[in-house]
């Protein structure tokens, strides 16, 4: 018996799986609130140097600014410069050129326009002008924590179990998220936000693996897309939450506290039966499978779920064998799989976050843009659901990334005056990038074997967060050439799409359980053929029983007719 056959016994998609899916969707709802929060947390409102000169007090605000703040080439007042001495008579071009020698940096801090934001990181610690890089670094530091969490929780959940590590990740997110909202210094904020990121990525990768491992082959695409849709709903709600809460401390507190509720909900989630069997915990797996069968109202014969039968499900695994990241590169096909999937996730993340972190660059209200970028993900995921089983995982992954690169290329050739057209192409690119992300989670979960599945997804998530952490830094390269950042993102996206075609197809294929199943695909082919044969025999037996029942009914009817004729 193979594990996929167990689902035929206990139910591969029934009431049990629906409840597990709903519970695991609760933490994924607020994932985008944290991952995309820096659009609002690090927002930089309009600002100028603080004016303290006594001889400007009798002037109107407009005259004070003209006297103390020089103008940029476009005619706007400088955000980072001021005159060392107020220029009360600088109306002529000659005098204005002469005054260039008196321009200095802000000497007494900055004044911020609070019409849109009450408080942000930039206004809290003056992270503007020469300190602009520290503001962008806040996002990078968070995603470095996410990177570390991907490796840490990927390894630990393969070693100690999915459920325990999921609860630990939720508690870590809640604790350090709330602490970061009470930060008294930039350093404290950076450290606590870093640790919050560690917990968030554990929650992200473990929830998707638990969902996939508790679902049969026919419904894996459905549950992966449904789980991913929760992210999109949360993405749209982020626009509303950020619109209502304009202070960065209360905003951060609001988006992290729900992890406590999610921890209470996820306490009832059972451990993955696949992981339990792969690690020799047969008795615990038996209990979980019986619960699944009972909730799905399946009548299971005792031999099918006996300890002896369950020990034969994953024959080639050894319960005392310890797996590590080294096993991702130890064998030839695992090495190819690891390298190619890592490149694909780099491209997926670069394209997604390059667009997501640019909500203020299209001339529309940033809250509306955030909502639109979240809303476009819904049809993108529904299209993915239709295509993933019909076109295949590999083609969807590759073409989504290539299409994202092409659409981002079109935005480079559209002038800034055509903001609406530029936004349309950006929205389409956002939809394709989200389709690539949705495919990547499901595809990766199916590529890696059970004994290394969480480690593999942890590694690929690490690559994705590496790209996310580098995205703000790459955007700073616009000071050298404004088109350089988008060109780099386009190259990453399109090239990783090509690499995706080097990976094997996993549509309608049983999940690999061990490394042998990767190195010797004939095992998976044999598993698939055996499963199809069992299904065919069961179908034939069921048909035969139904046919016999129909014959009995016909004979009964004939006997009744003959009896009535005799009477």
N, C-alpha and C positions, 0 to 999 in steps of 0.2 A: 504493500500500500504506500502511495505517495501522499504528501501533505495536501495536494489539491483534491485527492479523493476523500480526505477527512471532511472537507467542506461539503461534499455531496452527502455526507452522513449527518453533520451537525447544522448545515445551512450556511452557504457562503455569502448570502446577502439577505438577511431577514431583519426581524425586529431588533435583535442583538446588535447587528452592524449599524443599523440606523441610530440607535441610542449612543453607541460608541462614537459615531461620526459627529453627532450633535454635540456631545461633550467635548470632543477634540476641536470642534470649530470655535468654541467659546474663547480659548486663548488666541486663536488666529485672527479673531475679530479686531483686537487692539494691537496686533503686530505692526501694521502700517502707521498707527498713531505714533509709534516710537521710531520706526525706521525712516519715516519721512517728516518727522517733527521738526528737524532743523531748518526746514523751509521757513518756519515761523519763529522758532526758538532763536535762530541766528539772524533774523531779518534786520536789515540796517535801514532805519527811517531817515528821511532827509535831515541834514545836520549842517552846522557851520561852527566856526570857532566862537568860544565864549567871549562876549564883549564886556569889558570892565572899565574902559576909559571914562573918566569923569566928564570930559568935555563933550561927550556924546549924549549925555542924559537929557538934554533939552531938545534933541532931535526926534523926529518920528522914527518908527521902527524901520521903515524903508530907507530913510536917509542914513540911519545908523549903519545899516548893512552896506550901503553903497560907499560910505566913508571908511569902513573898517575892513571890508572883505573885497578882495580883487575878483575880477571876472575871468572865467575860463575862455577858451577860444570860441566855444559855441554860444557865449553870451550869458551863461548861467553863473551864479555866484559860486566861488570855490568852496568845497566842503572841508578842505584840509589846510588852507592858507589864510593869512591875514596880513595887514600892514602893521609894521612895527610901531608906526605912529599914524593916527587917524588922518585920512586925506580929505579935508573938508572942501577942497577946491580942485577936484580932479576931473572936471568935465571935458577938458581938451585932450586930444590924442597925444600931444607932445608931453604934457604933464603926466599922463597915464603911463607913457613909455619910461619916463624918468623915474616913476615910482616903482618900477619893477625891481629896482635894487633894494627896496624897502620891504619886499614881501618875505615873510618868515612863516614857519609852521605855527600851529596853534599853541599859544603859550599858557592858557588857563583852562584847558579842557574844551568841551563842545556843548552846544545847545542843540537839543533834538526836538523834532516835530513829533508831538505825541497824539496827533489826530487819529492815527491808525493803530499804533502800539503804545500801551502804557509803559511797558518795560520789556526789553529783550536782552540777550547776552551782550549785544553791542553797546546798549545804553548803560547796562549795569557796570561794566568794567572798561568802557571806552575802547571797544575793540574795532576801531575804525582807522582809516588813513594808514599810518605806519604800522598799526597793530591789526590791520585787516587780516593778516595771515593767521593770527591767533583765533580769530572768529571762525575761519575756515577749518582751522586745526581742531576745533571742538567737534566738528562732524567726523573728521578723520580719526580722532582719538576714540570716539564712540564705536566706529566701525572696526578699529583695531581690536577693541574688546569683543566685538562680534566675531572677528576672525579667530581669536583665541578660544572663544566659547565653542565655535564650530569644531575645532580639533579636540578640545577637552571633552565636551559632551558627546561627540561622535564616538570617541574611544571608550568613555566610561559607560555609555548606554549599551555598547556591545559587550562590555565586561560585566556590568552589574545589573543590567536590565533597563528596558525603556521606561517603565512606569516610575521607578524610583528617581531616575534622573530628570524626568519631566517635572515631578513635584519639586525637586531641588531647584530646577531652573526657574520655576514660577516664583518660589519664595525668594530666590536671589534677585529676580527682577523687581519684585515688590519692595524689598528692603532697600536696595541701593537706588532704585528710582525715586523713592520718597526722600531718601537722604540727599540726593542731588538737588531736589527742589528747595532744600533748606541750606544750600551751600553759602558759605560766608566769603569764599574766595574763588578765583578762577581755578586754582590748583585743586581745591576740594571738589569743585564741580567736575573737573576733568577726570579725577580718580573715580568718583562714584558713578559717573556716567559710563566710564570704561567698564566697570564691574557690572553695571546694569546691562550693557551690551552683551557681556559674557552669558548672562542668564537668558536674554531674549533669543539668542541664536539656538540655545539648547531647546527652548520651547518650540522654535520654528521647525527644526529638523526632526525632532523626536515625534511631534504630533503627526507629521505627514507619514512617517514610517509606520507608526502604530496603526494608522488608518489603512494603509496599503496591506500590511501584514494580516489584518483581520478580515480581509475581503477576498473573495474568490476571483479567478482570472477574468471572468466575464464582466465584472463590475468594477475593476480597478480604475478604468478611465473615468467612470461616473463619479466615484468617491474622490478621486484626485481633483477633478474639476470643481466638484461641490465644495471641497475644502479650500480650493484656491479662490472660489467666488467670495468666501468669507473675507479674504484680504481686500477684495474690491469694494465690498460693502463698508468695511472699516475705513478704506481710503476715502470714500465719499463722506463718511461721517466726520473724518478729520477736518474737512473744510468747515463744517458746521461748528465743531468744538473750538477750533482756532478762531472762528469769527466771533463766538460768544465770549471767549476768554482771551483777553489781550495782554495779560500779565504773564511773563514766562514762567514764574514760579508756580502759580496756580494751574497753568496749562500743563506743565510737567507732572505735577502732583495728580492731576485728573487722569492723565493717560496711563499712569503706572499703577495706581491703586487697584484697578480691576483685576490685576493678576492674583490678588488675594482671593477674590471670588472664584477665579478660574482654578486655583489650587484646590479649593473646597469641592468644586465640581469634579475635577480630574482625580480626586482621591478614590472615586468609585470605578475608575477605568481598570479593567483587568490587564495583566501582563500579556505580552504577545506570546501566543502558544508556539509560534514558529521559533522564537528566540529560546523559549523554555526547552523545547525538544532539541534544538541545535546545541544546547549547553548541558544536556543530560538531566534536566529537571523534569523527568517524565511524570512524576506524581502531580506536580503543580500544573503541568500542561493538561493532564487528564481532568483536573478539577475545572480549569478554565473552559475546556471543550464541552464538558457536561453542562456547565452554565449556559454556554452558547446554544447547545442543542435544546435545553429546556426552554430558554427564552424564545427560540425560533420554533418551538412546538414540533420538534422532530423526534420521532421514536427511533432510538439507536439501539442496535443489538449489542450486548455486552462485549463479545469478542472484538468488535470493531474498535472499541476504545479501551481495551484492556492494556495493562502495563506492557505486556509482551508485544502486543501489536504496535503500540506507540513507539517502542524502542527500535522498531524496524523501519520507521518512517524515514529517518535520516540515517541511513546505514553507515555512510562513509565518515561521519563526523565522530570525534572523540571528545567526551565531555571534559577531559583534563587538558585539552589543547588550548594554549593561550594565543590569541590573535592580536596583532598590533599593526601599526601603520606600515611596517616593513613588508607585510604580506600583500599590500597594495602594489608593490613593485617587485616582488620576489620571483614571480613566474612571468613568462613572455606575454601571454594574452592579458593577464591582469595589469602588466606594466603598460601595454598599449591602451587598455581601457582607462587606466588612471590618468595617463598623460592627455589623451584626447578629451576625456570628460572635463578635466581641469581647464583646458583651453576654451572649451565650449562655455563653461560657466563664467569665465572671465569676460567673454564677449556678451553673454546674456546680461550680466550685471552692469558692465560699462554702458551698454545701450539703454538699459532701463533707468539707471540713476542719472545718466547724463541728461535725459529728458525730464525726469521727475524733479531734479534740482534746479530747473529753469523756468519755474512757474511765473516768475516776475519779468520774464524777458519777451513777452508777446503783446504788451500794451493793454492787456485786460486786467481786471481786478484779480489779485492773486488767489482769493478764496474761490472765485468762480472758476479760474483755471484749474485749481486743485480738484474741484468737484468734477469738472469735465474730464480731466485726466483719469479720475477714478471711475467715472461712468463709462468711458470707452472700453475699460477692461472687461465689463460684463459681456457685451457682444463678442469681444475677442475670445473670451473663454468658452462661450457657447459654440462659436465656430470651431474652436479647438476640440471640443467634445465630439463634434460631428466628424472632424478630419482625422483625429488620432487613431481611430480604429479602421477607418477606410483608407487613408493615405499611408499611415504608419508613423511611428514615433520619429524615426530617423529623418524622413523627408520633412515632416513638420518642423523639427528642430532646425534643420539646415535652412529651409526656405524662409522661415520666420526671421531668422537672423539676417539673412541676405536682404530680405525686403525692408527690414528696419534700416539697414545701412543705406539702401537706395533712397528711401524716403527722407532720411536725414541729409543726404546729398542734395536733394531738391531744395531744401530750406536754405542752403548756402547761396543759391542763385536767385533767391527772391529778395527784392529790395526791402529795406526796413519800412518803407511807406506802405507796403502791402502786408500789413500785420495780420489781417484776417486769413489771407491765403497761406501765410507762413504758419499760422496757428493750425490751420486745417491739416497741413502736411505733418506738423508736429503731433497732432492728435492721432493721425493714422500710424505714425511711427511708434507712438506710445502703445497703441493697440497691438501692433506686431511684436513689440518688445515684451509685452505682458503675455502674449501667446507663447513666446519663446520661454519665458519664465515658468509658465504653467506646464509646458511640455517637459522642461528640464527636471522639475521635481519628480514627476511620474517616471520619466525615462531613466533617471539615475537610480531611483528606487528599484526599478526592474533590472537594471544592468548588473548591480553588485549582488553577490551571494548573501544569504541570511547571516552567515558567520561574520561578514564584514560589511553588511549593508549600512549600518549606522556609521561605521568608521568611514566608509566611502562617501556617504552623503555629508559627513562632517568635513571631509577633505574638500569636496567640491564646494560646499558652503564657504569654507575658508577662502577658496579662490574667488568666489563671488564677492565676499566681504572685502577681500584685498582690493578688488576693482572698485568697490563702493568707497573705500577709504581713500583711494587715489583720485577719485573723480573730482572732489573739491580742489585738490592740488593741481590737477591738470587744467581745471578751469582758470586758475591763476595765470596760466601761460598766455592768456589773452593780452597781457601787457606788452608782449613781444610781437604778436600777430593775432588779430582778433579771430581769424579763421582757424588757427592752429588747434585749439581744443576740439571743435567739432570734427575736423579732419581725422584726428587721432581716434575719436570715438567711432567714426565710420569705418576706419581700417580694422579696428578691433572687432566690430560687429560682423562685417562681411567675411573676414578671414576665418573667424571662429565658426561661421555658418558652413564654410567649406570643410572644416575639420570634422563637423558633425557627421558627414557622410562616410567617415572612416569607422564609425561605431556600428555594432551589430543591431539588427532590428529585434525588438522585443514584443511587438504586438501579437497577442494570442499565443504567447509562449509562457509555460510555467515559470514561476520565480526560481532562479538557481538557489540551491541551499548551501553548497560548499564550493571551494575553489576548483575542485575537480570538474564541476559542472561548467565552469568557465573555460578551463583549459581543454576539456574534451566535450564539445557541444553535443556529441552523440548521446550523452547521458540525458540531456534535455529533450532531444528528439525521441529517445526511447520513452521518457516520462510522458511526453505529449501523446505518442502513439498508444501507450498503455492506457492513458487516461481516456483517449477517444474510444479505444476498444471497450473499456469498462462502461463508458457512457452508452455506447452503441448496444452492448449486451443488455444493459439495464432497460434501454428504450425498447429493445426487441422483446424482452421478457414482459415489460409492461404492456406492450401491444398485444402479445400473445394472451395475457391474462384478460385484457379488455375484450379480445376477440372471443375467448371462451365464454366470458360473461354474456356477450351478445348472443352467442349460439344457445346458451342455456335459456336466455330470455325468449328467444324465438321458439325453442322446443317447448318451453312452458306455455307460450301463447298457442302453439299448434295443438298441444294436448288439451288446453282449455276449450279450443274451438271444436275438437273432436268430441269432447265430453258434452258440449252443449248440443251438438248435432244428434248424438245418441239420445239425449233427453228429449 
